[in-house]
Amino acid sequence: MPRYEPVDPGQSFPKLEESVLERWRERDVFHESIRRREAEGAEPYVFYEGPPTANGRPGSHHVLARIFKDVFPRYRTMRGYLVPRKGGWDCHGLPVELEIERELGLNNKHEIEAYGVEKFNARCRESVLRYIDEFDKLTERIGFWLDTDNAYFTLDNDYIESVWWSLKTVWEQGRLYEGHKVVPYCPRCGTALSSHEVAQGYRDVVDPSVYVRFPIEPGVSLLGWTTTPWTLLSNAALAVNPDVTYVRARVGDEILIMAEPLVERVLGDVPIEARFKGSELEGTKYDPPFHYVTDFGPLSHTVLAGDFVTTDDGTGVVHTALAFGEDDFALGEQHGMTLQNPVKLDGTFDERMGPFAGKFVKDADPEIVEALGDRLFRHVPYEHAYPHCWRCGTPLLYYAKASWYVRTTAVRDQMLAENEKINWYPEHIKHGRFGEWLRGNVDWALSRERYWGTPLPVWRCDDGHEHAIGSRAELQELAGAVPDDLHKPFIDDVTFVCRECGGEMARVPEVIDAWWDSGSMPFAQWHAPHENEDVFERRFPADYICEGIDQTRGWFYSLLAVNTLLFGRSPYETVLCLGLILDPSGQKMSKSRGNVVDPWDVIDAHGADAFRWYYFTSKQPWDGYRFSLETVGESVRQFMLTLWNTYGFYVLYANAGDVEPAEGEVTELDRWVLSRLAATTEVAIERLDDYDTTSAGRAIAAFVDDLSNWYVRRSRRRFWDGEPAAFWVLRECLVTVSKLLAPLTPFIADAMYENLDASEPSVHLCDYPAPGERDVELEWQMEVVRDTIELGRAARAHAKVKVRQPLGEAIVVAADRERAAIERFEELVLDELNVKSLRFVSEADELGRWQLKPNYRTLGPRFGKRMPLAADAVAALDAQRAAATLREGGVVGVTVDGEEYQLGADDVQMALEPLEGYRVERAGTHAIALNVDLNPELRREGLAREAVHAIQAARKSAGLNVEDRIALTVGGDDELLDAIRAHEPYVSGETLATSVTYDGAGDATHIEGLELRIAVERA
């Protein structure tokens, strides 16, 4: 019976992973990894799962997020930490409602209410749970270990109750309030949005930019400017900057008044009749362009001072409509103007707007521009970024209305201070994208006039008394009963007596922004503080969270804001931001473009490990990815197959010789590879501690390449001979690599470990490797040797001489420490370069003779017409002495037309002409020359080596095992047969031939145009 399970060289990695998954299920490896650390009393490492919404199928971007959520908890578990991983689901909010509206064919809130809020919310509840099974299936398949059996759901009553507690706490702090402000409002969804939602929906659009006359007397007008012509229907006042200089500019027969710095840009070169400060315009009355709404109070259609007016664009005369814009609203409040809002909640003009009544405001722009008539001075397209609803894509309106707010500005400085303590990856997010967002923080617009969400727990009576509820018990004490479902419409039926006036208290109708739900997860996932408060305290704050970079203004912000308000600190210490996934041409992936890659296609083709390896090592994760099925395939070809073939090599030879690996007398090559393994382990730990999978993975890949293409290749004879120490070293390397890789590629790592070691039920129950002893000098020496060999191979390639062809001599430029390194491994160098002898020189000059040519690019401008004379002067130099001087940074002198000039290394092109019969290759300070002249004996040996290569191919074609002895028969051209006879012991030894006959039978192949016939038979 073989010592190890045979390794299939054509292994399907997807099938392999399925078998590993089955073993994990049978042995309950994930939960066992947690149970063991709990039993040890291990220090916790806290991870928070940012909850996805399961009302759509998971995509490749979900794989990206989930594997980065998996890798560091796996790693920290192997490093001795207790890492519970509670799953969660985001269940509320507009995306869910919009999905159901589409399914039901509903177009607005009126139709939802006609359909029935109870039925609508029931459909929403079904929707958010619709694809949980698909998420769970993908989660397991990609190796993301997550406790989904005990996941939290933001729709659960327990979760909602914890959110209520948070809102009551903020209420008691005086930081939850209802205010009348201009808010970003989506007329399609019928609700206000918070500033962090607005930030996610900007699109580049082209709007009409209009310059409008506002007459103050015949022939004299103020020239205003706006990019929202629809707001001109309710123009209330004009604003000017009191400290800016304004002018009366003559344009033909009329006078236009505007800010002086903008005159040339808008009007060109026109006569200026007067200059004055903007303050002199205050109180000036003008005639508005439309008269549908005129009652804004005593200051209707008056010029007012506004410090928000700039001269960056426009005219310096700002049109204001009080209900549409923060500056407009604030200006009206400051001057006691009467608010008029002629736009309904669905975004259409009301009946006061004459011919425009019933039209959607943005759609009315072209007709309004036309209706301006002679008031229109100029109309040009204006491209700018305009906010749209991040969920439905409708252009937002800045709209004056009542809304509930959380006073996050009260903790702005505290959030900024907490941000300083957070470890951001990438680091520039701290003071860049996130820090700038915090510095510009405004109060959180919390309420939503929608249906499927956590109800705002504020009750109000007709006299305006308000009461915030923080628990079901509190509500039951006041109302006597609490519905089984805390959502609308059931919670809206709960009333109680006002303690202040005896009137009836009813809940305000709004639900809350679902981002508050998400930001509450650190405590709400445990139903704290109503229960499990001790668990929450042990699991707060998180050591690590991870999401897409767009969550800087989403989940990352909501977590920080909610928990700073409640607990005075950040709920996370380290956050990793993930970039976008693009297609190979750099386009963002979307269903509409048809460039989305189904994650199951990738997994079925290449496996989850390849998926993971690509995301972990192709680049830093925040840089984004150009992603395709083929790019993941490269992960298999470039790394996984190399690892798998090395592992397969070990198993094949260990089984063939039934070798028991044993520590014994190790060679220098053994010591080198073990030192390299220790160095790789050091790097992997250092980089994974710093949340850097890219560098850690690349370091492991580099070691696997060294292991395969250097250690194993250089040690093949020892494995053929069944040397136990060689097997022990290779097995030690492979088992350690399986542990190093376990957090990154958990499937292949476990498959290798199970076959090679299996002292634990899984590699994921092992500790992460500790670095062994290093021999840094040996590592350096081997690097010097390998660099020398690479140069020698390059010289062969350029000379078109095959590696199997022996050469007579290699001359190496090396001195002192480097020469000692090469001499230590001289036999290795001779064998790798396939040369008979090594000779050392101290300078590259000894490998040939230098030739000098003038650099016309630098010398041409200096010498002009005398350049031929300069070229002659360079040619007359002692090339060897001049080259030595220039290479050391010196200068050489030349005489041109009787004048002395100094030339530097940039002025002269130096080329080393190799010695006759030699090929030279240089890189930096290293150089090597190969004697490529062949004598008859070298050619015969080369032909013998080529014959061995052909015979090995014949063995493989015959289906022989590596250990099988053969009877070899050859025939063909005499020159080839003479070469085989001359080197028969070598040929026999390499091919395991017990006999060689030359009777000419067998299949024909050709070597350098000569025929060789080969027949092999198991001896």
Salt bridges, closest charged atoms under 4 A:
GLU17 OE1 - ARG141 NH1 2.91
GLU18 OE2 - ARG141 NE 3.33
GLU22 OE1 - ARG25 NH1 2.76
ASP28 OD1 - HIS31 ND1 2.80
ASP28 OD2 - ARG35 NH2 3.12
GLU32 OE1 - ARG35 NH2 3.18
GLU32 OE2 - ARG36 NE 3.01
GLU40 OE1 - ARG37 NH1 3.01
GLU49 OE2 - ARG66 NH1 3.29
GLU49 OE1 - LYS69 NZ 2.79
ASP70 OD2 - ARG74 NE 2.71
ASP70 OD2 - ARG612 NH2 2.72
GLU97 OE1 - ARG450 NH2 2.83
GLU99 OE1 - ARG102 NH2 3.37
GLU101 OE1 - ARG188 NH2 2.57
GLU101 OE2 - ARG450 NH2 2.67
GLU103 OE1 - ARG123 NH2 3.26
GLU103 OE2 - ARG130 NH1 2.57
GLU134 OE2 - ARG57 NE 3.21
GLU140 OE2 - ARG25 NE 2.76
ASP158 OD1 - ARG472 NH2 2.49
ASP158 OD1 - HIS527 NE2 3.69
GLU161 OE1 - ARG472 NH2 2.77
GLU161 OE1 - HIS527 NE2 2.71
GLU178 OE1 - ARG460 NH2 2.50
GLU197 OE1 - ARG448 NH2 2.32
ASP207 OD2 - LYS362 NZ 3.48
ASP207 OD2 - HIS384 NE2 2.86
GLU254 OE2 - ARG213 NH2 2.84
GLU260 OE2 - ARG275 NE 2.54
GLU273 OE2 - ARG250 NE 2.62
ASP287 OD1 - HIS291 NE2 2.92
ASP287 OD2 - ARG375 NH2 2.36
ASP350 OD2 - ARG352 NH2 2.92
GLU367 OE2 - LYS359 NZ 3.43
GLU418 OE2 - LYS421 NZ 2.92
GLU420 OE2 - HIS431 NE2 2.77
ASP443 OD2 - LYS181 NZ 3.83
GLU449 OE2 - LYS401 NZ 2.48
GLU466 OE2 - ARG460 NH2 2.67
GLU474 OE2 - LYS168 NZ 2.67
GLU474 OE2 - HIS467 NE2 2.99
ASP485 OD2 - ARG125 NH2 3.30
ASP485 OD1 - HIS487 ND1 2.73
ASP492 OD2 - LYS488 NZ 2.82
ASP492 OD1 - ARG507 NH2 2.93
GLU500 OE1 - HIS465 NE2 3.64
ASP513 OD2 - HIS196 NE2 3.50
ASP513 OD2 - ARG448 NH2 3.16
ASP517 OD2 - HIS92 ND1 2.71
GLU531 OE2 - HIS527 ND1 2.71
ASP534 OD2 - ARG538 NH1 3.66
GLU547 OE2 - LYS69 NZ 2.65
GLU573 OE2 - ARG569 NH2 3.92
GLU634 OE2 - ARG637 NH2 2.65
ASP658 OD1 - ARG3 NH2 3.15
GLU660 OE1 - ARG3 NH1 2.56
GLU668 OE2 - ARG824 NE 2.50
ASP670 OD2 - ARG718 NH2 2.73
GLU682 OE1 - ARG774 NH1 3.07
GLU686 OE2 - ARG687 NH1 3.32
ASP689 OD2 - ARG79 NH2 3.71
ASP690 OD2 - ARG687 NH2 2.81
ASP692 OD2 - ARG687 NE 3.11
ASP706 OD2 - ARG676 NH2 2.86
ASP706 OD1 - ARG786 NH1 2.79
GLU723 OE2 - ARG718 NH2 2.80
ASP750 OD2 - ARG23 NH2 3.60
GLU754 OE1 - ARG23 NE 3.73
GLU754 OE2 - ARG27 NH2 3.05
ASP757 OD2 - ARG731 NH2 3.73
GLU760 OE1 - ARG36 NH1 2.79
ASP767 OD1 - ARG37 NH2 2.97
GLU777 OE1 - ARG817 NH2 2.75
GLU779 OE2 - ARG774 NE 2.95
GLU790 OE2 - ARG793 NH1 3.14
GLU809 OE2 - ARG839 NE 2.77
GLU818 OE2 - HIS926 NE2 3.01
GLU823 OE2 - ARG819 NE 3.00
ASP831 OD2 - ARG714 NH1 2.66
GLU832 OE2 - ARG713 NH1 2.73
GLU832 OE2 - ARG714 NH1 2.86
GLU832 OE1 - ARG793 NH2 2.11
ASP845 OD1 - ARG887 NH1 2.73
GLU899 OE2 - ARG866 NH1 3.77
ASP907 OD2 - ARG862 NH1 3.60
GLU921 OE1 - HIS798 ND1 2.91
GLU937 OE1 - ARG940 NH2 2.85
GLU937 OE2 - HIS983 NE2 3.26
GLU941 OE1 - LYS836 NZ 2.66
GLU941 OE2 - ARG945 NE 3.71
GLU946 OE2 - LYS802 NZ 3.97
GLU946 OE1 - ARG804 NE 3.12
ASP964 OD2 - ARG1018 NH2 3.15
GLU975 OE2 - ARG939 NE 2.91
ASP978 OD1 - ARG981 NH1 3.49
GLU990 OE2 - ARG717 NH2 2.35
GLU1008 OE1 - ARG939 NH1 2.69
GLU1011 OE1 - ARG1013 NH1 2.63
